Amino acid sequence: MFGLTSSKKDRVFYDAFEKHATCVVRAAELFVQALHSPDLVVEISKQVRSIEAEGDTITHDTIARLHKTWITPLDRADIHALISTLDDVLDLTEAAADRLALYEIRTAPPFVVGLASVLLQATQATEKAVRLLQNVKQPEEMLKLCVEINRLENDADSDYRQGLATLFKGEFDAMAVFKWRDIIDNLEAATDRCEDVANILEGIALEYS
């Protein structure tokens, strides 16, 4: 059973979504910082890993609470999908940050910096949209943010394709191609998951409007 209510128990779910979305933004911010602070890459990677663990805890607690709650503020499947997809964004961002440290990256090509910037913008828009979820009966602002997230995902796809083209033009040696391909794969996938979050939010808005 579910219903759009505003009890303290319901607030727990909304708090979880918002806290996780904040973790996602923090991780993306740190990744961008790491690209501009090569001497801090290892330390920043550890910070992102800590945030990812925080996100895991939020996800696990939310799913456990979902199984114990009889009446939920949103459809159970939507709650599970939303928290899980936010966790996917965080996992993929952490994977990219981990690769920076693992591969001992010092200088990032422009296409990587650009893709990371798009991911950060997508996570920021995602956080804003998630915070509007409680006002889903007046979804106009949230839906505008979802459209913006979709646009950013398209930008990420374009940046990713251009990055691949650059990697395979012969300017990078084979090892560098492998390293950067691994990193941009994770960045592009993280932006894809932001779009998945937007699609879930749009579906919820359609259900309640």
N, C-alpha and C positions, 0 to 999 in steps of 0.2 A: 504494500500500500504506500501511496505517496500523496502529498498535497502541499501546495504552496503556502506555507505558514511561516511564522517568525518567532517561534519559541526559542528558548536558550539552547535546547537540544539541536534545533535546526541550525542555529548560529555556529555550532561546532563544525558542521560540514563547510559552511561558507568560510569560516576562519581557516580551515585546512586548505581550501582552494587558494585563498589569498596568500597564506604563508608560503605555500609551495610556489606560487607564481612569483613571489618576491625572491625566493631562492633561485629561480630560473634567471631572473634579471641579474642578480648578484654574480652568478656564475658567468654570464655573458659579458658583464662589465669587466670582470677579472681577466677573462680571455683576451679581450681587447687590450687591456693594460699589459698583459704578458707580451703581446706582439710589439709593444713600444718600449718594453723594459726587459731586454734579454737577460740581464744579470739577475733578474728576479723570477725568471721562469719557473725554477724548481720550487721556490717558496709559494708562488702563486698557484702552481699546480696542486700543491698540498692544500691550499685554502679552498680551491674548487672541489677537491676530493672531500673535504670536510662538509662543504655545503651539499654535495651530492648525498652524503650519508644522512644529513639532516632531512633532505627531501625524501629519502627512502623511509625514514622513520615516520614522517607525516603520511606517506602513502600507506604504509603497513597499518598504522593506527586508524586511518580513515576506513580502510577496507574491513578491518576487524570491527570497527564501530558500525559499519554498514550492516554486517551480519547480525548484530545485536539489536538493531533498531527496527521497530515494527512499522512505524509511520515515518517516512523520509520526506524532506522538503522537495526533492526532485525524484524523478524515476531512478530506481536503483541502478539500472544499466547506464544511465547518464552520469551518475555520481562515479561509478567505477571507471567508466571510460575517460571522464575528465581528469580525475586524479592520476590515472595510469598514464595518460598521454602527456600531462605535465611532467611526470616523472621521466618519460622517454626523452623529452627535450633536455632535461637536466642530465640524464645519463649520457646523451650524445655530446653535449657541451663538455662534460667532464672527460669524456674519451678524447676529444680534440685537445684539451688542455694537457692531458696526460701524455699525449704524443709529442707535444712541444718539449716537455721535459725529457721524455724517453729518447727522442731523436737529437737532443741537445741543440735545438734550433736557436739561431742567433739573429738572423735577418729574414724577415718575412717578405715575400713578393707582394706587390700592390694588389694582385687579385685576391690574395688571402686576407689582407687588411680590409678590402672592400667587402668581402663575403662575411667577415666577422662583424663589420659595422651593420650590415643588413640584418644579421641574426640578432644583434643587440636591439635594433629598432623593433624587430618583430616580437622579441620578448617583452619589451616595454609596452607595446600595444596590447599584447596578450594579458599582461598584468592589469592594465587599465580595464580591459574588457571583462576579465574575471571579477574585478571589484564591482562591476555593475550588474552582476548576475542576480543579486537580490531584487533588483528593480526590473526583472525580466518582463513584467507586464507593461512596461514602458521601455521597449528595447531599442529605440531609435539610435541612441548614442552607442550602445554596445554593438549594434549591427554595422554602424559606420566603421567602428574599429575592426570588426571582422573583415570588412571589405579591404581596409588598409593592410591587414595581415596577409590577405590573399595577394594583394599587389606586391607586398614585400617578398612573398614567397616566389612570385614570378621573377622579381629582380634577382633573387638568390639563384634561381635556375639559370638565368642568363649569365650571372657572374661565374657560376660553376662551370658552364659550358666554355666560357671564354678562358677560364683558368685551365681547363683541360687542354684547350687548343694551345695555350701558351706553354704548358708543360711538355707537350709532344712536338713542339717546333724544333727541338734540338738544342735549346739554350741551356737546358739542365741535364746533368748527368743522370744515369739510370737510378742511382740511389736517391738523389734529390727528387726525382719524379715519383718514386715510390713513397717517400716521406710526405710530400705535399699532397699527393693524391689521397693518401690515407686521411690527412687532416681535413681537406676540403670535402671529402665524402661525409665525414661526421658533421661538419658545419652545415652542409646543404641538407642533410637528413634532419638535423635539429630544427632548421627553418621549416621543413616539411611538416614536422610534428606541431609546430606553432599553428600552421594552417589547419591541421587536424583538430586542434583545440578550438579554433575559430568555427570550424564546421559543426563541432559538438554544441557550441554556444548558439549557433544559428538554429540548430535543430530544437534546442530547448526553447528558444524564443518563439519559434513557429508553433510549438506545442502549447505554449501558455498565452499567446497573443490572440 
